[in-house]
Amino acid sequence: MKKTLLPALLLFATMHAQAQDAKMNTFITNLMSKMTVDEKIGQLNLVIPGGSAVTGSVVSKDVDDKIRKGQVGGLFGITGPDKVRQAQKIAVDGSRLHIPLIFGLDVIHGHKTMFPIPLGLSCSWDTALIKKSASIAASEATADGLNWAFSPMVDIARDARWGRISEGSGEDPFLGSQIAKAMVQGYQGTGYKSARNVMACVKHFALYGAAEAGREYNTVDMSKIKMYEYYLPPYKAAIDAGAASIMSSFNEIDGVPATGNKWLLTDLLRTQWGFKGFVVSDYTSLSEMTNHGVGDYQAVSALALNAGLDMDMVAEGFLNTLKKSLTEGKVTQKQIDDACRRILEAKYKLGLFDDPYRFIDESRPAKDILSDENRKAAREIAAHSFVLLKNNAGILPLKKSGTLAVVGPLADSKRNMLGTWSVAGDYTKSVTLLEGIKNVAGDVNVIYAKGANITDDPFLIKRANALDANAKEITTDAKSPDALISDAVDAASKADVIIAAVGESADMTGESSSRADISLPESQENLLKALVKTGKPVVIVLFNGRPLVLNWESANANALLDVWFGGTEAGNAIADVLFGNYSPSGKITASFPMSVGQIPVYYNHKNTGRPYNGEDFAKFKSDYLDIPNEPLYPFGFGLSYGNFTYGDVKVDKTTLKGNETLTATVTVTNTGKYGGEETVQLYISDPVASVTRSVEDLKGFKKITLQPGESKDVTFAVTTDMLKFYSNNLKYDWEAGQFFVRIGGNSHDVKSASVMWSK
Ligand code: BGC
C-alpha cells in the first residue's frame, strides 16, 4: 500500500508546486509589465532609516520619500509592529504600484530572548536545540513585525584573532554544515504559511572568515581546493536546506570583491549549486568596491549587477547609477528584470501581496517576546553551550552550602551577558552570574567583589566601547586597580571557593573587533594572580567570544568553565552548571591556541613532508623551536562531571568494495560519579590519495546520555560519501585504499580502526 502511495503523493506534490510557481510567475510578469525601469531598480534597493539599530557607518536618507517614489524594495534596522506598519503603509498606500516592503534585521542568536553567541551555540553540537533557538528567534522577530533574518552566519574561521569568529560555528565544515541546515530550518520552518517563520539569509558569501592575519575586512586569497573542501560546504548546506537569500561578503575572492564576483554569484551559486533565491550585498559592500580598486561608483554598481547581485544594501549604487548604465549599454534590461523578479518572488512567497500586514500584529509582542517559555529554552540551551575545560580534583560541581567569593568584572555585568550582535536584545533583562548563583543556590553565602576592570588600557577601552557610548561595556571603577584587587582578596580570604568571572567585554568580539593579542587583559591577569596566591580553590568562569590564549589560567586555576556570552539567561544557566543541576556537555568548535604565533591552528591540517609527531624534538621537522604544535585545547574537546572512557573501535568488515557500508562501533562507559551527555565524534583519515588530505576530517557525531556506571554502544554507518574529496580538477569522488576510522571524545584523543576499501 505504502509503496504505491508514495510515488503518487510525490507526483501530486510536484504538480502542486509547479502550479503554484506558474501562478506566481503570471502574477509577477503581470506586475512587472506595469513597472517602469525606475520602479524595477527601486526594488533592488535596501535601506536603513537609522534611529533604531544601526549596524554600519552610514544610514539612508529621505527613506519615507523614497518609499513613496517606489525607490525602496526593503528596509532593515527597525523593530516593532507599529514602526513596521508605518513604513509598510507608506509603501502600500503611498507608492504608485502599492508593492509591499520586506523587513530585515540582524537576528543572529535570538531576537529579544537572546541565546548564546553562535560560537557558543555550536559547542552544544546539538542541532535540535540550535534549530529550536532559531525557531524561537523567528517567532519573536515576526512578533516584532519582521520577516527576514540576516542569519545564519556560516563562515568557517581558523583564526581566533578575527572578531567575527564569535558569529559562526568554528573551524569545521561538517559540523558547520549541520548547524547551517538546522538554523535555516529553524528560521524558515516549513514555509511562510505561518507568519511565525522568517526568510533566512546565509552569510557572508564567501570565505570572509579567512581574512589575512585575522584583521577585519582584510584580503582573502585561497586555492580552489581549500575553498571547496573546507570553506564552501556550510554555504552549500544552507542553500540545500532552502535558504531564501544569501549575503555577499566584504572580501575579495581571486582578486575580485565578492559583491562583484560573477564566478561566485552566478557560476558557482546559481549554475553549479542551483540557488533560486536572491543575493543581497553586505552593508555598502557595493560602493566599497571602489576602495578595493575595481572602478568608480557607476562601474562597481554595473559590475555587481553583471555578477549576479540582486539587492544593494545601503550603498544605493543601483538606485543612483543603473539607469545610466542601462542607457550606456553597461547592463541589460534583462539583468535588471531578473534581479527585480527575484525580489518580487521573495515577497510573493512571504505572502505579502495577499496581505502586506500579515507579519504585523500589535498584540503579539506582549505574548510572544521574552515569554517565560522562551526564557526557559534560553536557559536550557545556554547550559548546553558551556565547555568545561578543566576540573581538577572534581572541584565542580559546587556544594550548595558554605561561602563563595564571586569576583571579577564579568560577575555582575548585565551589559556584557548578551554578547555581540544582540541588536534587538535588551541587556537590562539579562541575568548576571551573581544573580544566577543567588537564584540557584539560595543557601550559599555569597561575597561579591568586582576585583578589576575588564581592562585598564585606555587605547583598548576607547575602541572596544565605540559601539555604544551611552551604555559602555567597559567601565572604569572609581576605585584604583590595587584597591579593587584588595577587595577581591579580602572576599576570597573569607570564602571556601573563589568564582572568578573574567574575560572579554561583549563587543571585544564581533564585527570590527579583531584582536592581535588574545590573552586576558592585564588588569584581569593581575586579579587572577592575586586570587591564586590566596591558596583558595579558584574556578574561572570565562566569558569570551573567541578562543583565548589561556596557558597560565589553565595551569593555575582549579577549574575553567568557558561560558561564552550566554544570552538573556546566562547567569541562571551558569549557576545550573556550577551547582551540578546540569552536567556540562559542550565541546569546543575552534581550537584554543597555545600562542598567537600558532594561528591558524586547526585540527584538520595537512601532514606535510616533515611531520612532527609531538614526541622528542628533532631538527628538520615541521615545528617551532619555542612552542609545541598542538593547541592548548583541541577541536572537539570538553569535559563533563561524568567521566567517559572509550573502548576500541570495532568494525564489521576490514575489506570493503564499492558502495558497501561499514559499521563502526565503540563502547562508551561513564566511569564517573555523575551522569552526563557526551558527544561521540567520528573522524576519517585517508592517508594516501592523489592530492594531500588533512590528517583527519570530522564525518559524524552522536550525543548520548550516560548515567554513572552505564555503558552504551555507539554505532556509525560509514559510507563512501564520507570518503569523498576534491581532486586537483575539483572532481568530487573517493579513491580506493586504506582508511582509518577514528572515534573519540575530541579530535585528538581517538581510537582507530583500519579498513581497505576498493572500488
Ligand atoms: C555585517 C552583516 C550585517 C549587516 C547588516 C554588516 O556590517 O557584515 O553581517 O548583516 O551589516 O546589519
Residues whose N, C-alpha, C, O or C-beta is under 5 A from the ligand:
A	BS01	BGC	T55 G56 D106 F150 D282 Y283
